[in-house]
């Protein structure tokens, strides 16, 4: 479950500018003066090459970070679970995470704070996909099969498990194998797996390239409109750099508002950090981009995790959410 992060492992044509500093990260506070009095003015932020973290790139492109006195270097990750060691060792300051991985880590004693919201599911944004000629016709047919997820025991596995339950199966009835999103299509085509839990832009890409078909939309029923992803930092980092964190929160909130109100902004940004072209960006299915962390919405995730045995005891998500930034 703790896949080693690599700077170039899943780039696959992604043209994010990754400098040596971005690959190494630094926990040394910036000493140069800046108008906002930030404790640290340059930070490295982990993100997947998918639509979810588009606000990070919008904030950079529109100068929202710069307005706050921040220089932000994106760094590609494979998933929230894999990013937790990176925020702990300081190679990342802040990272994208899925809420399942975060709440699991907190339940295991990890000191992590959710600092901003990112992405919420919508219909057909997270599907189980199979080859067009696969004998798998229903979720029940997955019994004894191998299903790919980007990280084990994260939102992917929980979402698939919820659909297995509807079909009368248990999580143990399938074999889950970890594989980065960009590699799932070829892995399935080669016969190493039977199905994959796939998100955009890879849903559209695999439909076009391999003729994959949707077996089921995993964001239905219990998981409809499920909060998917947010931004996380360690408790220590959030306490050590409160002004830097607040600056990040303000810039991201502005970018989230852009993403939630203007799809064209998203379409223009996606080809710059993902594998998809402008034509594909214009047709992929997108979820929602909330501007605020809402404890009531996130509690739904934690409660679902408790129901499926991902948590041994309840979690009050309010304790995991960092204080929001002031407008000042």
C-alpha positions in Angstrom: 0.0 0.0 0.0 3.0 2.3 0.4 4.1 2.6 -3.2 7.4 4.6 -3.5 6.7 7.9 -5.1 8.7 8.6 -8.2 9.0 11.9 -10.1 8.6 10.3 -13.5 6.8 7.0 -12.9 3.3 7.9 -14.2 4.0 11.1 -16.1 3.2 9.5 -19.5 3.3 12.7 -21.5 2.2 14.9 -18.7 4.1 18.1 -19.1 4.0 19.5 -15.6 7.2 21.5 -15.0 9.0 19.5 -12.3 12.2 21.1 -11.1 14.8 19.4 -9.0 13.5 21.4 -6.1 10.0 20.1 -6.8 11.2 16.5 -6.7 13.1 17.0 -3.4 11.0 19.4 -1.4 12.3 21.4 1.5 11.2 22.1 5.0 13.4 25.1 5.4 11.4 28.3 6.0 12.0 31.1 3.4 14.0 33.9 4.8 13.3 36.6 2.2 10.8 39.2 3.3 7.5 39.2 1.6 4.5 41.5 1.9 2.2 38.8 3.4 4.7 37.7 6.1 4.5 34.0 5.0 6.7 31.6 7.0 7.5 29.8 3.8 7.0 31.2 0.3 7.9 28.2 -1.9 6.0 24.9 -1.4 5.8 21.6 -3.3 2.3 20.2 -3.7 1.4 16.6 -4.7 -1.4 16.0 -7.3 -2.6 13.3 -9.7 -2.7 13.9 -13.4 -6.6 13.8 -13.4 -9.3 16.5 -13.4 -9.7 16.5 -9.6 -6.8 18.9 -8.7 -7.4 21.3 -11.6 -7.7 24.2 -9.2 -4.0 23.9 -8.3 -3.1 24.6 -11.9 -5.8 27.3 -12.3 -4.5 29.1 -9.2 -1.0 29.0 -10.7 -2.0 30.1 -14.2 -4.2 33.0 -12.9 -1.7 34.2 -10.4 -3.8 33.5 -7.3 -0.8 31.9 -5.5 1.5 34.8 -6.6 -1.0 37.3 -5.2 -0.6 35.5 -1.9 3.2 35.6 -2.1 3.4 31.9 -2.8 5.4 29.9 -5.4 3.8 26.5 -5.8 5.5 23.6 -7.6 3.2 20.6 -8.5 4.6 17.1 -8.2 2.9 14.0 -9.7 1.7 11.4 -7.2 -0.1 8.0 -7.7 -2.7 8.5 -4.9 -3.5 9.9 -1.5 -2.3 6.8 0.4 1.1 6.9 -1.3 1.4 10.6 -0.6 1.1 10.3 3.1 4.8 9.3 3.7 5.8 12.2 1.5 4.0 14.9 3.6 5.4 13.2 6.7 9.1 13.3 5.4 8.7 16.8 4.0 9.2 16.0 0.3 5.7 17.3 -0.1 4.3 20.3 1.8 0.7 19.7 0.9 -0.9 16.9 -1.2 -4.0 15.8 -2.9 -5.7 13.0 -1.0 -8.8 11.0 -1.2 -10.9 11.1 2.0 -10.9 7.4 2.6 -7.1 7.3 2.7 -7.0 10.3 5.0 -9.5 8.9 7.5 -7.8 5.5 7.5 -4.5 7.2 8.3 -6.0 9.2 11.1 -7.6 6.1 12.6 -4.1 4.6 12.6 -2.7 7.5 14.5 -1.3 9.6 11.7 -1.4 13.3 12.5 -3.0 14.8 9.3 -5.3 17.7 8.6 -7.6 18.3 5.7 -6.9 21.9 4.6 -9.2 22.4 1.6 -11.8 20.6 -0.5 -11.2 19.5 -4.0 -13.6 17.2 -5.8 -17.0 15.6 -5.4 -18.4 12.7 -7.4 -21.0 13.0 -10.1 -22.6 10.3 -12.3 -20.1 8.4 -14.5 -17.0 10.1 -13.0 -15.7 6.8 -11.4 -16.7 3.7 -13.3 -15.7 0.0 -13.3 -14.6 -0.6 -16.9 -14.0 -3.8 -18.8 -13.0 -4.7 -22.4 -15.9 -4.6 -24.9 -15.7 -8.3 -25.5 -15.3 -9.3 -21.8 -17.6 -12.0 -20.6 -18.2 -9.9 -17.5 -21.7 -8.5 -18.0 -22.8 -7.6 -14.4 -21.0 -6.8 -11.2 -21.9 -10.3 -9.9 -19.6 -11.6 -12.7 -16.6 -10.0 -11.0 -16.5 -12.9 -8.5 -13.0 -14.4 -8.6 -11.8 -11.7 -10.9 -8.9 -9.2 -10.6 -9.9 -5.5 -10.3 -7.4 -2.7 -10.6 -7.4 0.3 -8.3 -4.9 3.2 -8.1 -4.2 2.5 -4.4 -5.3 -0.3 -2.2 -7.8 0.4 0.7 -8.7 3.9 -0.6 -11.8 5.5 -2.2 -11.5 3.2 -5.2 -11.6 -0.1 -3.2 -14.5 1.3 -1.0 -16.5 2.3 -4.1 -16.1 -1.0 -5.7 -16.9 -2.8 -2.5 -20.2 -0.9 -2.2 -21.2 -2.1 -5.7 -20.2 -5.7 -4.8 -22.5 -5.6 -1.8 -25.4 -4.6 -4.0 -24.6 -7.6 -6.3 -24.5 -9.9 -3.3 -20.7 -10.2 -3.1 -18.1 -9.3 -0.5 -14.9 -7.5 -0.9 -13.0 -10.8 -0.5 -14.8 -12.2 -3.6 -12.5 -10.2 -5.9 -8.7 -9.6 -6.0 -7.7 -6.0 -5.8 -4.4 -5.0 -7.5 -2.8 -1.6 -7.3 -2.0 0.1 -10.6 -1.6 3.8 -11.5 -4.6 5.1 -13.6 -2.5 5.7 -16.8 -1.4 2.0 -16.8 -4.7 0.4 -16.2 -5.9 0.1 -19.8 -2.8 -1.7 -21.1 -2.8 -3.9 -18.0 -6.3 -5.1 -18.6 -5.8 -5.5 -22.4 -2.8 -7.7 -21.7 -4.9 -10.0 -19.6 -3.2 -9.2 -16.3 -6.5 -8.0 -14.9 -10.2 -8.3 -15.7 -11.5 -4.8 -14.8 -10.5 -1.5 -13.4 -11.9 1.3 -11.3 -11.2 4.2 -13.6 -11.8 7.9 -13.5 -11.6 10.7 -16.1 -9.8 11.4 -18.3 -8.9 7.7 -18.5 -12.6 6.6 -18.8 -12.8 8.5 -22.1 -9.3 7.6 -23.2 -9.8 3.8 -22.7 -13.2 3.9 -24.4 -11.5 5.6 -27.4 -8.3 3.6 -27.5 -9.4 0.1 -26.3 -13.2 0.2 -26.7 -13.7 -0.3 -23.0 -17.3 -0.3 -21.8 -18.8 0.7 -18.5 -19.8 -2.2 -16.2 -21.2 0.1 -13.5 -21.1 3.6 -12.2 -19.7 3.3 -8.7 -21.0 6.7 -7.6 -24.7 5.6 -7.2 -26.8 4.6 -4.3 -24.8 4.9 -1.0 -22.0 6.7 -2.9 -24.0 9.2 -4.9 -22.5 12.6 -4.7 -19.7 11.2 -2.5 -16.9 13.7 -1.5 -13.8 12.2 -3.2 -10.7 14.3 -2.7 -9.2 17.2 -0.8 -5.9 18.7 0.1 -4.0 17.5 3.2 -1.0 18.5 5.3 0.5 17.1 8.5 -0.6 18.7 11.8 3.0 19.8 12.4 3.2 21.5 9.0 -0.1 23.3 9.5 1.0 24.5 12.9 4.4 25.5 11.8 3.3 27.5 8.7 -0.1 28.9 9.5 0.2 32.0 7.3 1.5 29.9 4.4 -1.4 27.5 4.8 -3.9 30.3 4.9 -2.5 31.8 1.7 -2.8 28.4 0.0 -6.3 28.0 1.2 -7.4 31.4 -0.1 -5.8 30.9 -3.5 -7.3 27.4 -3.9 -10.8 28.6 -2.8 -10.7 31.2 -5.5 -9.6 28.6 -8.1 -12.3 26.2 -7.0 -14.9 28.9 -7.6 -13.5 29.4 -11.1 -13.6 25.6 -11.7 -17.2 25.3 -10.4 -18.6 28.1 -12.6 -16.6 27.9 -15.9 -16.0 24.5 -17.5 -14.1 26.2 -20.3 -11.4 27.1 -17.7 -11.0 23.4 -16.8 -11.0 22.3 -20.4 -8.2 24.8 -21.2 -6.1 23.6 -18.3 -6.4 19.8 -18.5 -4.1 19.3 -21.5 -1.4 21.2 -19.7 -0.9 18.6 -16.9 -2.8 15.5 -18.0 -2.4 13.1 -21.0 -5.6 14.3 -22.7 -5.9 16.7 -25.6 -8.3 19.6 -25.9 -10.9 17.6 -27.9 -11.1 14.9 -25.2 -11.1 17.6 -22.4 -14.3 19.0 -24.0 -16.3 15.8 -23.7 -15.1 14.1 -20.5 -17.5 13.9 -17.5 -16.6 16.1 -14.6 -17.6 16.1 -10.9 -18.2 19.1 -8.7 -15.6 21.5 -7.2 -16.7 22.6 -3.7 -15.1 25.7 -2.3 -15.4 24.8 1.4 -14.8 21.7 3.5 -18.1 20.7 4.9 -18.0 18.4 7.9 -21.5 17.0 7.4 -20.7 16.0 3.8 -17.3 14.4 4.8 -18.9 12.5 7.7 -20.8 10.5 5.1 -17.5 9.1 3.9 -16.3 8.2 7.4 -19.6 6.6 8.2 -19.5 4.5 5.0 -16.0 3.4 5.9 -17.2 2.3 9.3 -20.0 0.3 7.8 -17.6 -1.6 5.5 -15.0 -2.2 8.1 -12.4 0.3 6.9 -12.6 1.9 10.3 -12.8 0.0 13.6 -14.4 2.9 15.5 -16.2 6.1 14.4 -14.3 9.2 13.5 -15.6 12.8 14.0 -14.3 14.4 10.9 -14.5 17.9 12.5 -11.4 17.0 14.3 -9.5 16.3 11.0 -10.5 19.6 9.3 -8.0 22.5 9.6 -9.4 26.0 10.4 -10.4 27.8 7.2 -8.4 30.9 6.1 -9.6 34.4 6.9 -9.9 36.7 3.9 -7.2 38.9 5.2 
